Amino acid sequence: MAKNSGRLLITGATGGMGSASSLLAAELGYSLLLTDLNADKLRDLQAICVERGVACDTCVTDVRDAASINDLAKRARTLGIDGAIHTIGLSPQMADWRTIIEVDLVGNLTLVEAVRPAMNPGACSVCIASMSGHMVPANEPIDALLADPLSDNFRERLTALAAGESSIKHSGLAYAYAKKALQNYVTRHAYSWGSEGKRIVSISPGLIDTEQGQLESKAMDNFEEMRSLVALQRLGAAEDIANLCLYLVSEQASYITGCDILVDGGFIACMNEQQEATAAGG
């Protein structure tokens, strides 16, 4: 397979999908800029990537800290970025509802936009969303607020909304609404990215067998029921997501932008079919 000469930024690099993407990118010959919170894990991953013959820089980054994001953006501008894979995110079992929105939506998109000027023409930003964004019901007040997560008064408006909208304070629903907002952000901003010769895409994984996915599955009373709706009858692997990420940042995907791609083994299709059959029979 031909080696690549470009450089990729991978955020959340030491997580399941992040590490799979990092290792595959190294195999494909990309130079790397890896970022995450844990310096020790970053060093370990860096060492593996360097062993595979690629240049690999690291940067410890906290997406809830503006100075930390600015440091990463400066490093990215110095190096130049040909593609970005953003896997940063907390799942419902990992944090409370507000922290999930702060990290998965606000912090994630703050970082996406901060490194945007460092991305070379033709570059693509891939954001990891979730199939839960396709499942959560419409809620006009929540959807409207989360549509503008980078506004100056977002946090104050979020507090005010939560006072009268209890559903947002459920970590699982907060996660789903945050991922839905991420999907919508990609769609709404495709034109402005395109005007710079850049692309932006989201991926919505389904039931993926990573450490984070296992944490969530163990907490679900209906996990086996959900698993039965996967058309391919298996859990996804981190490599399933990494393969698509690396395709999307490549020149072969140069006409793909402004969309969300489900990688769920057919779960949403089967769920919709089941719901339609139930409605028809009822």
Number of C-alpha atoms within 10 A of each C-alpha: 6 6 11 14 12 16 25 29 29 26 31 25 29 27 20 21 27 27 22 20 27 32 21 18 24 25 16 17 21 25 25 28 25 27 24 22 17 15 15 11 14 21 17 11 20 25 12 15 24 15 11 14 13 20 16 22 18 21 21 19 23 20 25 16 10 14 12 15 23 17 14 24 20 15 18 22 16 10 18 19 26 24 31 27 29 25 25 26 24 18 19 21 17 14 15 17 22 19 19 24 27 19 20 25 27 24 23 25 21 19 24 21 13 19 23 22 16 20 24 18 17 16 27 31 30 26 26 26 31 27 22 20 20 17 14 16 12 11 12 9 10 19 16 11 16 25 17 14 23 15 12 9 10 15 17 9 13 18 12 11 16 14 10 9 14 9 14 23 16 13 21 21 18 24 31 25 27 30 28 26 24 29 25 19 22 23 17 14 15 17 16 12 20 16 10 15 14 22 29 28 27 28 24 21 21 24 23 23 18 16 13 18 19 12 15 17 19 11 11 11 9 10 13 10 10 14 17 14 19 21 15 13 12 15 16 20 18 21 19 16 23 22 14 17 28 20 12 27 24 17 11 9 14 15 9 13 23 20 18 23 16 18 20 24 20 15 22 20 13 15 17 13 12 13 11 12 11 10 9 8 7 6
